[in-house]
């Protein structure tokens, strides 16, 4: 499915934003497999172009938030002190709010647009990775190999980047694989509410928002974007759970 999101928009004779008033509200057929929307745009191409957009946005969210959270989590976890206490209080406050509510508030403050939606979700995801990285560093800081490195006079940043960071990356990577689906769902939710990607961008949430009013008469317009959103998020969650079992044996539950 991921390869299809990349290839279909490039090979199709119908560009995602091509308007054809004569073909508006065409039902699924051999020429337009998913039918057309209210201005005659081919939904098959738009759904797959939206998949490419959603996967790119979701991957950007987890890479940015995971990288930033890992960096600061490692630093405050290893050095501790007043900065650790202040940042953890901020993290606790942010985690006290439901992610969707916080994303809505930040997106409304930043303004509508896909970039602002991604930025808002990055901000609310950073505390998750920061807290996870900090917990791993606190555990690793008392490990024998780290204590031995300290005893032999290694400087703190050498210990962090040579001994601590490589061993703290795995839980972060596992969390990132699980969070891609959630990030795509949040981006689509913001798009549906008018705070994400703006028309005519072929983003799934925006497409569903435009098409739901035609559900009774032209069911295919909101159905196919919604179906692919459901299938993609489900598949990514299953892949994330599988990678979690492989990469994090401690989280595996035996039957």
Backbone as numpy.savetxt, mean C-alpha at the origin, in Angstrom:
# Nx Ny Nz CAx CAy CAz Cx Cy Cz
-1.61 -11.92 -13.05 -2.43 -10.71 -13.05 -1.57 -9.46 -13.05
-0.48 -9.48 -12.28 0.39 -8.32 -12.22 1.02 -8.01 -13.57
1.43 -9.06 -14.31 2.00 -8.84 -15.64 0.95 -8.28 -16.58
-0.29 -8.76 -16.46 -1.37 -8.25 -17.29 -1.61 -6.77 -17.07
-1.49 -6.31 -15.82 -1.66 -4.89 -15.54 -0.63 -4.04 -16.28
0.55 -4.61 -16.53 1.60 -3.87 -17.23 1.45 -3.96 -18.74
1.04 -5.12 -19.25 1.07 -5.36 -20.69 -0.19 -4.88 -21.39
-1.37 -5.17 -20.82 -2.63 -4.89 -21.51 -2.77 -3.44 -21.93
-2.52 -2.45 -21.06 -2.67 -1.06 -21.50 -1.74 -0.68 -22.65
-0.58 -1.39 -22.77 0.37 -1.06 -23.83 -0.02 -1.69 -25.16
-0.66 -2.86 -25.13 -0.99 -3.58 -26.36 -2.38 -3.29 -26.88
-3.25 -2.77 -26.06 -4.63 -2.56 -26.48 -4.74 -1.44 -27.52
-5.63 -1.60 -28.52 -5.84 -0.51 -29.50 -6.63 0.65 -28.93
-7.20 0.47 -27.72 -8.01 1.53 -27.11 -7.24 2.13 -25.93
-6.74 3.36 -26.04 -6.08 4.00 -24.90 -7.06 4.15 -23.73
-6.56 4.15 -22.50 -7.47 4.21 -21.34 -8.36 5.45 -21.31
-7.90 6.56 -21.86 -8.67 7.81 -21.79 -9.35 8.17 -23.11
-9.36 7.24 -24.06 -9.98 7.53 -25.36 -11.50 7.57 -25.22
-12.10 8.70 -25.59 -13.55 8.89 -25.49 -14.19 8.58 -26.84
-15.29 7.83 -26.79 -16.04 7.49 -28.01 -17.53 7.63 -27.70
-18.10 8.83 -27.90 -19.52 9.06 -27.54 -20.49 8.09 -28.22
-20.15 7.61 -29.40 -21.05 6.69 -30.10 -21.14 5.33 -29.43
-20.11 5.00 -28.62 -20.08 3.67 -27.98 -20.35 3.74 -26.48
-20.87 4.83 -26.00 -21.12 4.98 -24.57 -22.14 3.96 -24.08
-21.91 3.43 -22.88 -22.78 2.43 -22.24 -22.91 1.15 -23.06
-21.86 0.80 -23.83 -21.90 -0.47 -24.57 -21.68 -1.62 -23.61
-22.51 -2.66 -23.66 -22.33 -3.81 -22.76 -21.10 -4.63 -23.15
-20.65 -5.54 -22.30 -19.50 -6.39 -22.65 -19.74 -7.12 -23.97
-18.72 -7.11 -24.83 -18.83 -7.75 -26.15 -17.44 -8.19 -26.58
-17.35 -8.75 -27.78 -16.06 -9.19 -28.30 -15.13 -8.02 -28.58
-15.68 -6.85 -28.85 -14.86 -5.68 -29.11 -14.44 -4.98 -27.82
-15.36 -4.87 -26.89 -15.08 -4.28 -25.57 -15.44 -5.32 -24.51
-14.45 -6.06 -24.05 -14.70 -7.21 -23.19 -15.41 -6.86 -21.90
-15.11 -5.71 -21.33 -15.76 -5.27 -20.10 -16.79 -4.18 -20.37
-17.10 -3.91 -21.63 -18.03 -2.86 -21.97 -17.36 -1.49 -21.95
-18.18 -0.45 -22.04 -17.67 0.92 -22.00 -18.43 1.71 -20.94
-17.87 2.86 -20.57 -18.50 3.68 -19.53 -19.37 4.77 -20.12
-19.69 5.77 -19.32 -20.65 6.79 -19.74 -20.15 7.71 -20.84
-18.85 7.70 -21.12 -18.32 8.50 -22.23 -17.67 7.64 -23.31
-17.89 6.34 -23.25 -17.42 5.43 -24.28 -16.01 4.92 -24.12
-15.40 5.07 -22.94 -14.05 4.57 -22.73 -14.09 3.05 -22.47
-13.10 2.34 -23.00 -13.05 0.89 -22.88 -12.69 0.51 -21.44
-13.58 -0.21 -20.76 -13.37 -0.54 -19.35 -12.31 -1.61 -19.16
-12.14 -2.49 -20.12 -11.12 -3.54 -19.99 -9.74 -2.90 -19.85
-9.44 -1.96 -20.73 -8.14 -1.30 -20.69 -8.03 -0.43 -19.44
-9.09 0.25 -19.06 -9.05 1.12 -17.90 -8.88 0.34 -16.60
-9.49 -0.83 -16.51 -9.34 -1.65 -15.31 -7.89 -2.11 -15.16
-7.28 -2.54 -16.26 -5.90 -3.01 -16.18 -4.93 -1.85 -15.99
-5.22 -0.70 -16.61 -4.40 0.48 -16.34 -4.53 0.91 -14.88
-5.73 0.78 -14.33 -5.94 1.07 -12.92 -5.19 0.11 -12.02
-5.07 -1.15 -12.45 -4.29 -2.11 -11.67 -2.82 -1.73 -11.60
-2.28 -1.29 -12.73 -0.89 -0.82 -12.74 -0.73 0.38 -11.82
-1.68 1.30 -11.87 -1.62 2.49 -11.03 -1.73 2.13 -9.55
-2.65 1.23 -9.22 -2.87 0.86 -7.82 -1.68 0.09 -7.25
-1.13 -0.85 -8.04 0.03 -1.60 -7.56 1.24 -0.68 -7.35
1.43 0.25 -8.27 2.55 1.19 -8.12 2.36 2.05 -6.88
1.14 2.56 -6.68 0.88 3.40 -5.51 1.02 2.59 -4.22
0.48 1.36 -4.19 0.59 0.53 -2.99 2.02 0.17 -2.66
2.82 -0.18 -3.69 4.22 -0.49 -3.46 4.98 0.74 -2.98
4.64 1.92 -3.53 5.30 3.14 -3.08 5.02 3.42 -1.62
3.78 3.17 -1.19 3.41 3.40 0.20 4.26 2.54 1.14
4.32 1.24 0.87 5.03 0.35 1.80 6.54 0.56 1.74
7.08 0.89 0.56 8.52 1.11 0.48 8.93 2.38 1.22
8.17 3.45 1.03 8.51 4.71 1.71 8.29 4.62 3.21
7.10 4.16 3.61 6.81 4.09 5.04 7.69 3.05 5.73
7.95 1.91 5.05 8.81 0.89 5.64 10.24 1.37 5.79
10.76 2.05 4.76 12.13 2.55 4.85 12.30 3.61 5.92
11.37 4.56 5.97 11.47 5.63 6.98 11.27 5.06 8.39
10.26 4.20 8.54 10.01 3.62 9.86 11.17 2.77 10.34
11.79 2.00 9.42 12.94 1.18 9.80 14.11 2.04 10.23
14.38 3.11 9.49 15.52 3.97 9.81 15.39 4.59 11.20
14.26 5.23 11.46 14.08 5.89 12.75 13.86 4.88 13.88
13.20 3.77 13.58 12.99 2.76 14.61 14.30 2.16 15.09
15.23 1.93 14.17 16.53 1.39 14.55 17.30 2.39 15.40
17.27 3.65 15.01 18.03 4.67 15.74 17.50 4.85 17.17
16.18 5.05 17.31 15.67 5.30 18.66 15.69 4.03 19.49
15.59 2.86 18.84 15.66 1.61 19.60 17.03 1.35 20.16
18.05 1.73 19.42 19.42 1.45 19.88 19.91 2.50 20.88
19.65 3.77 20.60 20.18 4.83 21.47 19.24 5.16 22.63
17.93 5.00 22.45 16.99 5.28 23.54 16.98 6.76 23.91
16.77 7.04 25.17 16.81 8.41 25.66 15.50 9.15 25.47
15.59 10.49 25.58 14.38 11.32 25.54 13.72 11.28 24.17
14.53 11.16 23.08 13.94 11.11 21.74 13.09 9.86 21.57
13.53 8.77 22.15 12.75 7.53 22.10 11.42 7.71 22.81
11.43 8.32 23.97 10.19 8.50 24.73 9.22 9.44 24.00
9.75 10.52 23.43 8.88 11.47 22.73 8.27 10.84 21.49
9.10 10.17 20.68 8.59 9.58 19.44 7.60 8.47 19.71
7.82 7.69 20.74 6.89 6.60 21.04 5.55 7.13 21.54
5.55 8.28 22.21 4.28 8.88 22.60 3.52 9.35 21.36
4.24 9.93 20.40 3.61 10.35 19.15 3.07 9.14 18.40
3.84 8.07 18.37 3.41 6.84 17.70 2.15 6.28 18.36
2.13 6.26 19.68 0.96 5.75 20.40 -0.28 6.58 20.08
-0.13 7.89 19.98 -1.28 8.74 19.65 -1.79 8.44 18.25
-0.88 8.29 17.28 -1.29 8.03 15.90 -1.94 6.66 15.76
-1.40 5.67 16.46 -1.95 4.32 16.38 -3.28 4.19 17.11
-3.62 5.18 17.93 -4.91 5.14 18.63 -6.08 5.42 17.69
-5.81 6.03 16.55 -6.86 6.35 15.59 -6.97 5.23 14.55
-8.18 4.90 14.10 -8.33 3.95 12.99 -7.61 4.46 11.74
-6.91 3.61 11.01 -6.14 4.08 9.84 -6.97 4.84 8.82
-8.19 4.38 8.56 -9.02 5.04 7.55 -9.40 6.45 7.98
-9.76 6.62 9.26 -10.14 7.95 9.75 -8.96 8.91 9.66
-7.78 8.43 10.04 -6.60 9.29 9.98 -6.23 9.60 8.54
-6.37 8.62 7.64 -6.09 8.85 6.23 -7.05 9.88 5.64
-8.33 9.79 6.02 -9.31 10.77 5.55 -8.96 12.18 6.02
-8.58 12.31 7.28 -8.25 13.63 7.82 -7.02 14.22 7.14
-5.99 13.41 6.96 -4.77 13.91 6.33 -5.01 14.23 4.86
-5.77 13.38 4.16 -6.04 13.64 2.74 -6.87 14.90 2.57
-7.84 15.11 3.46 -8.64 16.33 3.39 -7.78 17.56 3.64
-6.81 17.45 4.55 -5.93 18.57 4.84 -4.95 18.85 3.70
-4.46 17.78 3.06 -3.50 17.94 1.97 -4.16 18.32 0.66
-5.42 17.92 0.49 -6.13 18.19 -0.75 -6.25 16.93 -1.59
-7.26 16.86 -2.47 -7.46 15.68 -3.29 -6.33 15.48 -4.30
-6.11 14.23 -4.65 -5.05 13.88 -5.60 -4.37 12.60 -5.18
-3.90 11.83 -6.16 -3.27 10.54 -5.86 -2.00 10.72 -5.06
-1.19 11.71 -5.40 0.06 11.92 -4.67 -0.21 12.23 -3.20
-1.18 13.09 -2.94 -1.52 13.43 -1.56 -2.11 12.24 -0.81
-2.88 11.40 -1.52 -3.43 10.20 -0.89 -2.31 9.24 -0.49
-1.35 9.05 -1.38 -0.20 8.19 -1.07 0.59 8.77 0.10
0.80 10.08 0.09 1.55 10.72 1.18 0.82 10.56 2.51
-0.50 10.69 2.51 -1.27 10.54 3.74 -1.14 9.13 4.29
-1.21 8.13 3.42 -1.12 6.74 3.88 0.29 6.42 4.33
1.30 7.00 3.67 2.68 6.82 4.12 2.83 7.33 5.56
2.26 8.50 5.83 2.38 9.09 7.17 1.74 8.20 8.23
0.58 7.63 7.93 -0.09 6.81 8.95 0.53 5.42 9.06
1.32 5.01 8.06 1.96 3.70 8.11 3.34 3.73 8.77
3.98 4.89 8.77 5.32 4.97 9.36 5.34 4.50 10.81
4.39 4.92 11.67 4.43 4.45 13.07 4.39 2.93 13.22
3.70 2.24 12.33 3.63 0.77 12.41 5.02 0.18 12.25
5.74 0.61 11.23 7.08 0.07 10.99 8.09 0.58 12.01
7.92 1.81 12.45 8.84 2.35 13.46 8.74 1.55 14.75
7.54 1.26 15.17 7.35 0.51 16.41 7.88 -0.91 16.28
7.65 -1.53 15.12 8.13 -2.89 14.90 9.66 -2.94 14.88
10.27 -1.97 14.17 11.74 -1.93 14.10 12.34 -1.67 15.47
11.74 -0.79 16.24 12.25 -0.48 17.58 12.20 -1.72 18.47
11.10 -2.46 18.39 10.98 -3.67 19.21 12.05 -4.69 18.84
12.34 -4.84 17.55 13.37 -5.78 17.12 14.75 -5.34 17.60
15.02 -4.03 17.54 16.33 -3.53 17.96 16.50 -3.69 19.47
15.45 -3.44 20.23 15.54 -3.65 21.68 15.86 -5.10 22.01
15.31 -6.01 21.24 15.61 -7.43 21.45 17.04 -7.76 21.04
17.46 -7.23 19.87 18.78 -7.54 19.35 19.89 -6.87 20.15
19.59 -5.72 20.76 20.60 -4.98 21.50 21.18 -5.78 22.66
20.38 -6.71 23.19 20.84 -7.54 24.31 21.37 -8.89 23.85
21.47 -9.10 22.54 21.99 -10.37 22.03 23.50 -10.47 22.26
23.98 -11.69 22.33 25.39 -11.92 22.64 26.31 -11.35 21.56
25.92 -11.48 20.28 26.82 -11.00 19.23 26.91 -9.47 19.22
25.83 -8.79 19.63 25.89 -7.33 19.72 26.71 -6.92 20.93
26.51 -7.59 22.06 27.31 -7.29 23.25 28.79 -7.55 23.00
29.08 -8.59 22.21 30.48 -8.88 21.89 31.08 -7.78 21.01
30.27 -7.29 20.07 30.75 -6.21 19.20 31.02 -4.95 20.01
30.17 -4.67 21.00 30.40 -3.52 21.87 31.67 -3.71 22.69
31.88 -4.92 23.19 33.05 -5.22 24.01 34.35 -5.02 23.23
34.32 -5.36 21.93 35.53 -5.22 21.11 35.73 -3.79 20.61
34.90 -2.85 21.08 35.12 -1.45 20.78 34.59 -0.97 19.45
33.65 -1.67 18.84 33.06 -1.21 17.59 32.23 0.04 17.84
32.31 1.05 16.98 31.50 2.26 17.16 30.01 1.94 16.97
29.14 2.74 17.57 27.70 2.43 17.53 27.12 2.27 16.12
27.49 3.17 15.20 26.88 3.09 13.88 27.38 1.87 13.10
28.59 1.42 13.37 29.07 0.19 12.76 28.26 -1.01 13.29
27.99 -0.99 14.58 27.19 -2.07 15.17 25.78 -2.06 14.59
25.22 -0.85 14.43 23.85 -0.75 13.91 23.76 -1.31 12.49
24.66 -0.82 11.61 24.55 -1.19 10.20 25.17 -2.55 9.87
26.06 -3.02 10.70 26.71 -4.31 10.43 26.04 -5.47 11.14
25.51 -5.23 12.34 25.00 -6.33 13.15 23.49 -6.25 13.42
23.01 -5.05 13.72 21.61 -4.92 14.14 20.67 -4.84 12.93
20.94 -3.93 12.02 20.03 -3.69 10.90 19.76 -4.93 10.05
20.78 -5.72 9.65 20.47 -6.91 8.84 19.54 -7.90 9.53
19.60 -7.96 10.85 18.75 -8.90 11.58 17.38 -8.32 11.91
17.21 -7.00 11.73 15.92 -6.37 12.00 15.09 -6.19 10.74
15.65 -6.48 9.57 14.97 -6.22 8.31 13.85 -7.22 8.05
14.04 -8.47 8.42 13.09 -9.52 8.05 11.67 -9.24 8.54
11.43 -8.89 9.81 10.05 -8.59 10.23 9.45 -7.40 9.48
10.29 -6.41 9.14 9.80 -5.26 8.38 9.37 -5.69 6.99
10.16 -6.52 6.35 9.82 -6.99 5.01 8.54 -7.81 5.03
8.38 -8.64 6.05 7.16 -9.43 6.17 5.95 -8.52 6.32
6.07 -7.50 7.16 4.96 -6.56 7.36 4.65 -5.81 6.08
5.68 -5.47 5.30 5.47 -4.75 4.04 4.68 -5.59 3.05
4.98 -6.88 2.96 4.24 -7.74 2.02 2.78 -7.86 2.42
2.51 -7.86 3.72 1.13 -7.96 4.19 0.38 -6.65 3.96
1.10 -5.52 4.01 0.45 -4.21 3.98 0.17 -3.68 2.57
0.71 -4.31 1.53 0.48 -3.80 0.17 -1.00 -3.82 -0.16
-1.67 -4.93 0.16 -3.11 -5.02 -0.10 -3.90 -3.98 0.65
-3.55 -3.76 1.91 -4.25 -2.75 2.71 -4.01 -1.35 2.15
-2.79 -1.09 1.67 -2.48 0.22 1.10 -3.31 0.46 -0.16
-3.44 -0.55 -1.01 -4.25 -0.42 -2.23 -5.71 -0.17 -1.87
-6.19 -0.87 -0.86 -7.58 -0.69 -0.43 -7.82 0.72 0.11
-6.88 1.23 0.88 -7.01 2.60 1.41 -6.97 3.63 0.28
-6.08 3.43 -0.69 -6.00 4.35 -1.82 -7.30 4.35 -2.61
-7.87 3.16 -2.82 -9.13 3.06 -3.54 -10.27 3.69 -2.75
-10.25 3.53 -1.44 -11.28 4.14 -0.60 -11.23 5.65 -0.69
-10.02 6.21 -0.62 -9.89 7.66 -0.75 -10.31 8.13 -2.14
-9.99 7.32 -3.17 -10.43 7.67 -4.51 -11.94 7.63 -4.65
-12.58 6.66 -4.01 -14.03 6.56 -4.04 -14.68 7.76 -3.37
-14.07 8.25 -2.31 -14.63 9.38 -1.57 -14.23 10.74 -2.15
-13.48 10.73 -3.25 -13.10 11.97 -3.90 -11.86 12.62 -3.34
-11.10 11.90 -2.50 -9.89 12.45 -1.90 -8.62 11.84 -2.48
-8.78 10.94 -3.45 -7.63 10.30 -4.06 -7.43 10.75 -5.48
-7.20 9.77 -6.36 -7.00 10.09 -7.78 -8.24 10.76 -8.36
-8.00 11.75 -9.20 -9.09 12.51 -9.79 -9.35 12.05 -11.23
-10.62 12.07 -11.66 -10.93 11.73 -13.05 -10.15 12.64 -14.01
-9.76 12.12 -15.19 -10.11 10.81 -15.75 -9.12 9.71 -15.42
-8.38 9.82 -14.33 -7.40 8.80 -13.97 -8.10 7.44 -13.79
-7.56 6.37 -14.40 -8.20 5.06 -14.30 -7.87 4.35 -12.99
-8.17 4.99 -11.89 -7.92 4.38 -10.57 -9.20 3.69 -10.11
-9.07 2.51 -9.53 -10.24 1.68 -9.24 -11.26 2.38 -8.36
-10.82 3.02 -7.29 -11.76 3.70 -6.41 -12.51 4.82 -7.10
-11.79 5.60 -7.92 -12.43 6.68 -8.66 -13.40 6.13 -9.70
-13.04 5.01 -10.33 -13.93 4.39 -11.33 -15.21 3.88 -10.68
-15.08 3.28 -9.51 -16.26 2.80 -8.79 -17.13 3.97 -8.35
-16.48 5.05 -7.92 -17.22 6.23 -7.48 -18.03 6.83 -8.63
-17.45 6.85 -9.83 -18.16 7.37 -10.98 -19.23 6.42 -11.49
-19.01 5.11 -11.32 -19.89 4.13 -11.94 -21.00 3.57 -11.08
-20.94 3.79 -9.74 -21.93 3.12 -8.89 -23.35 3.59 -9.19
-23.49 4.84 -9.65 -24.83 5.37 -9.93 -25.47 4.69 -11.15
-24.66 3.98 -11.95 -25.17 3.27 -13.12 -25.34 1.77 -12.86
-25.23 1.37 -11.60 -25.21 -0.06 -11.28 -26.47 -0.78 -11.75
-27.62 -0.19 -11.57 -28.87 -0.86 -11.91 -29.08 -0.99 -13.41
-28.67 0.02 -14.18 -28.91 0.00 -15.62 -27.71 -0.51 -16.42
-26.51 -0.20 -15.93 -25.29 -0.59 -16.65 -24.32 -1.19 -15.62
-24.61 -2.41 -15.22 -23.95 -3.04 -14.09 -22.44 -3.19 -14.27
-21.97 -3.28 -15.51 -20.56 -3.58 -15.75 -19.63 -2.42 -15.40
-20.15 -1.20 -15.34 -19.28 -0.04 -15.13 -18.63 -0.06 -13.74
-19.38 -0.25 -12.64 -18.70 -0.34 -11.34 -18.28 -1.76 -10.97
-18.87 -2.77 -11.63 -18.63 -4.16 -11.20 -17.21 -4.61 -11.48
-16.70 -4.37 -12.67 -15.37 -4.89 -13.02 -14.25 -4.20 -12.23
-14.25 -2.89 -12.04 -13.23 -2.32 -11.14 -13.32 -2.86 -9.72
-14.55 -3.00 -9.21 -14.72 -3.54 -7.86 -14.26 -4.98 -7.76
-14.55 -5.79 -8.79 -14.14 -7.20 -8.79 -12.62 -7.33 -8.80
-11.95 -6.54 -9.63 -10.49 -6.62 -9.69 -9.85 -6.07 -8.42
-10.47 -5.09 -7.81 -9.96 -4.60 -6.52 -10.05 -5.70 -5.48
-11.17 -6.38 -5.43 -11.36 -7.48 -4.48 -10.36 -8.61 -4.72
-10.21 -9.02 -5.99 -9.31 -10.12 -6.31 -7.85 -9.76 -6.02
-7.46 -8.54 -6.34 -6.07 -8.12 -6.13 -5.73 -8.05 -4.66
-6.59 -7.43 -3.86 -6.33 -7.31 -2.43 -6.32 -8.69 -1.77
-7.24 -9.56 -2.16 -7.27 -10.92 -1.62 -6.00 -11.68 -1.97
-5.57 -11.59 -3.24 -4.37 -12.30 -3.66 -3.14 -11.77 -2.93
-3.02 -10.46 -2.79 -1.87 -9.89 -2.09 -1.86 -10.27 -0.62
-3.03 -10.34 0.01 -3.09 -10.77 1.41 -2.67 -12.22 1.57
-3.09 -13.07 0.63 -2.69 -14.48 0.69 -1.19 -14.64 0.48
-0.64 -13.87 -0.47 0.80 -13.92 -0.71 1.55 -13.42 0.52
1.05 -12.34 1.12 1.69 -11.82 2.32 1.66 -12.80 3.47
0.53 -13.48 3.66 0.44 -14.48 4.72 1.40 -15.64 4.46
1.52 -16.04 3.19 2.45 -17.13 2.85 3.89 -16.74 3.11
4.27 -15.53 2.71 5.63 -15.06 2.97 5.90 -14.91 4.46
4.86 -14.51 5.20 5.03 -14.39 6.65 5.34 -15.75 7.27
4.67 -16.80 6.81 4.95 -18.14 7.33 6.35 -18.62 6.95
6.81 -18.20 5.75 8.13 -18.65 5.30 9.26 -17.88 5.98
9.10 -16.55 6.04 10.19 -15.70 6.52 10.20 -15.49 8.03
9.05 -15.72 8.67 8.97 -15.49 10.11 8.43 -16.75 10.79
9.29 -17.76 11.00 8.83 -19.02 11.60 8.18 -18.84 12.95
8.54 -17.77 13.69 7.98 -17.57 15.03 6.49 -17.28 14.94
6.03 -16.70 13.80 4.62 -16.36 13.65 3.80 -17.53 13.14
4.45 -18.63 12.81 3.74 -19.77 12.25 3.01 -20.49 13.37
1.78 -20.83 13.12 0.97 -21.56 14.10 0.79 -22.99 13.62
1.19 -23.93 14.42 1.03 -25.35 14.06 -0.39 -25.79 14.34
-0.97 -26.65 13.44 -2.32 -27.13 13.67 -2.37 -28.05 14.87
